[in-house]
Amino acid sequence: ENLAVDFQKQRDEAETEAAKKLAEAESEAQQKLADAESSAEKKLAEAEQAAQNKLAEAQDAAAAQSADMRRRAALAMLHSNERAKAAAAFIQWRAAGEHVAAERAQEASKADAAREL
């Protein structure tokens, strides 16, 4: 009987020790899992922030490019308007010059006709 009692005690102690070790291992595993989840969430948040930063940079670059394109278009229109005004002024000047030349030719023609008479 003593042997059986000793054996039962040892068995109970071994089971208790095994249960303690199992509980410690489970606790350690749960802590490692929680740490891993926290780390993964942190990395995900960092990746999302980096992606948002890149998106914001791309939007800023696109806005700057769009503003530059609008500025260039406005300058091109301004230059185009200036060219059109200059061309119109040149055409008016040339027409006035041709009118003066036509009047002089008419006067010369009249003078020639008057001399012939």
Residue pairs with C-beta under 8 A, 6 or more apart in sequence:
none
